[in-house]
Amino acid sequence: MDRPLFDLLDRLDAAKIHYALERNRPESVLVSVTIVGQRIEIDVFRDGHMEISRFVGHEDVEGGSELIDAIIDAGK
């Protein structure tokens, strides 16, 4: 039996890559991975296929508490 979610988690564990699991949609499990310079979202679906989004960027400090206020205000 094919177990793509568990195979993925085993590979991440073996590589000592931290991840978090979320369930935002009934048909998939979201595996969130953060490594230096990247945030990766892997949706693993019931049928075994995966959809991967990768966000690449710098890790410079961009501000203090005023930056979070601006981010929250922009989201309103």
N, C-alpha and C positions, 0 to 999 in steps of 0.2 A: 504494500500500500504506500502510495506517495504521500509524504508528510512535509510539504514545502515550508510551513511555518516553523515546525520543530527543526527541520534541517537548517533553516536560516538562523534560528536562535543558537543551535549547536555551533555553527560557523562563527557567529559573533562571540560566543563564549570562549571558543578555542583561541580566537584572536585577542581575547581580553578587551573587547570593545563593549562599553556600557550602552545599554538601551533601556527604553521604557515602552510598555505596551499600553495601548488605549483601544477602546471600542467606541467609535463615533458613529459607525454605520452598521446596520444589522448584517450586512453581507461581507464585512472585512474586519481584520484586526490591523491596527496601525502600529508599526514598530518605528519608534523615533530614536535616531542615533545622532549623537553630537561628537564630532572629532575636531581637532584643531582646524579652524578655517572652514568648516562645513557643518551644515545641519542636513540630515537626510531623513526623509519620511518614506517608509516602505509600507504600502497597503498590500496585505496578503488576503486574497479573496477565497471564498469557499471552494471554488473550482481549482485553486492552486496557482492561478496567475498572479503576478505582482505588478504593481504600478509604483514607480520610484520617482520621487522629486528630490532634487539636490539643490541646496542653497549654499553658494560659495561666497565668502567675503572675508574681510579683514577682521581682526579682533582688537582694533584700537579702541581705547577709551574715548567715547564721544561726548561725554558730559556727566553731570551729576543728577541730583534729584529733579532738577528743572527739566531734564530731557524726558524723564518718565511722565512728568506732567504734560509736556507737549505731545507725547505719543498718545496718552489717554485722551487729551482734548481733541486730537485729530481723528480719533476713532468714534467720536460722538456724532 
